[in-house]
Amino acid sequence: MSDPGRTESDRWLSQANEDLATAHVLLDAGLVLGHSVARLCSECAVHDPAFAELRGRVKNLDHFYIDARYPNGLPEVTPAEFFDRRDADEALKAATEVMELVRARLSQPSQ
């Protein structure tokens, strides 16, 4: 629930606390930490070469993690000034390709 007395810094600190708790759970479970699509593809490629091929086509998604979300992610301009419709279309196409490969692999029986 929203607390009207909470400051912006309180909100960021609260989320950071949640992120830290989640990081501990993921680490204890031995799960991959991070948001880099390129790195995740590289790690998955160890088990499935299709991810190595995918990596080159979708690595630009990494720019949308910080650069497209935070005003200080890019020097001198805001994300709204830098990214355009073409960027968004290409990102959606790449994200769809990632999801299609992951869904296909998850639907296959374990070997």
C-alpha positions as CSV (number, residue, x, y, z in Angstrom):
1,M,0.0,0.0,0.0
2,S,1.1,3.5,-0.7
3,D,2.2,5.6,2.2
4,P,1.9,9.3,1.4
5,G,4.5,10.3,4.0
6,R,7.2,8.1,2.4
7,T,9.9,9.9,0.5
8,E,11.4,8.8,-2.7
9,S,14.6,7.7,-0.9
10,D,12.4,5.6,1.4
11,R,10.9,3.8,-1.6
12,W,14.3,3.1,-3.2
13,L,15.7,1.9,0.2
14,S,12.7,-0.4,0.7
15,Q,13.1,-1.9,-2.8
16,A,16.9,-2.3,-2.2
17,N,16.1,-4.3,0.9
18,E,13.8,-6.5,-1.0
19,D,16.3,-7.0,-3.8
20,L,19.0,-7.9,-1.2
21,A,16.8,-10.5,0.4
22,T,16.0,-11.9,-3.0
23,A,19.7,-12.0,-3.9
24,H,20.4,-14.1,-0.8
25,V,17.6,-16.6,-1.7
26,L,18.9,-16.9,-5.3
27,L,22.5,-17.3,-4.1
28,D,21.5,-20.0,-1.6
29,A,19.6,-21.8,-4.3
30,G,22.5,-21.6,-6.7
31,L,20.5,-19.7,-9.3
32,V,21.9,-17.2,-11.8
33,L,22.0,-13.6,-10.6
34,G,21.9,-10.7,-13.0
35,H,19.9,-9.1,-15.7
36,S,22.3,-9.3,-18.7
37,V,20.5,-11.1,-21.5
38,A,23.9,-11.6,-23.2
39,R,25.4,-13.2,-20.1
40,L,22.4,-15.4,-19.5
41,C,22.5,-16.6,-23.1
42,S,26.2,-17.4,-22.7
43,E,25.5,-19.4,-19.5
44,C,22.6,-21.2,-21.2
45,A,24.8,-22.0,-24.2
46,V,26.9,-24.3,-22.1
47,H,23.8,-26.6,-22.0
48,D,22.2,-25.7,-25.4
49,P,24.1,-24.2,-28.4
50,A,20.9,-22.5,-29.6
51,F,21.5,-19.9,-26.9
52,A,24.9,-19.0,-28.3
53,E,23.3,-18.2,-31.7
54,L,20.6,-16.2,-30.0
55,R,23.0,-14.2,-28.0
56,G,24.3,-12.2,-30.9
57,R,20.7,-11.3,-32.0
58,V,19.5,-10.2,-28.6
59,K,22.5,-8.8,-26.7
60,N,21.2,-5.2,-27.3
61,L,18.4,-5.9,-24.8
62,D,21.0,-5.2,-22.1
63,H,20.7,-1.5,-23.0
64,F,17.1,-1.5,-21.8
65,Y,17.9,-2.7,-18.3
66,I,19.4,0.6,-17.1
67,D,19.9,2.9,-20.0
68,A,16.2,3.0,-20.9
69,R,14.9,3.2,-17.4
70,Y,16.9,5.7,-15.5
71,P,17.7,9.4,-16.3
72,N,21.3,8.9,-15.3
73,G,21.8,5.8,-17.4
74,L,22.9,7.8,-20.4
75,P,25.2,10.8,-20.5
76,E,23.6,14.2,-21.3
77,V,20.1,12.9,-22.4
78,T,17.1,11.2,-20.9
79,P,15.9,7.8,-22.1
80,A,12.9,9.4,-23.7
81,E,15.1,11.6,-25.7
82,F,17.4,8.8,-26.8
83,F,15.2,5.7,-27.5
84,D,12.6,5.8,-30.2
85,R,9.9,3.6,-31.7
86,R,12.4,1.7,-33.8
87,D,14.4,0.8,-30.7
88,A,11.3,-0.3,-28.9
89,D,10.2,-2.5,-31.9
90,E,13.6,-4.1,-32.1
91,A,13.7,-4.8,-28.4
92,L,10.2,-6.3,-28.4
93,K,11.2,-8.6,-31.4
94,A,14.4,-9.7,-29.5
95,A,12.5,-10.3,-26.2
96,T,9.9,-12.3,-28.1
97,E,12.7,-14.4,-29.7
98,V,14.2,-15.1,-26.2
99,M,10.9,-16.1,-24.7
100,E,10.1,-18.4,-27.6
101,L,13.3,-20.2,-27.3
102,V,13.1,-20.5,-23.5
103,R,9.4,-21.7,-23.7
104,A,10.4,-24.3,-26.4
105,R,13.2,-25.6,-24.3
106,L,11.1,-25.7,-21.1
107,S,8.4,-27.7,-22.8
108,Q,10.8,-30.4,-23.9
109,P,11.0,-33.5,-21.7
110,S,14.1,-33.7,-19.6
111,Q,16.8,-35.9,-21.0
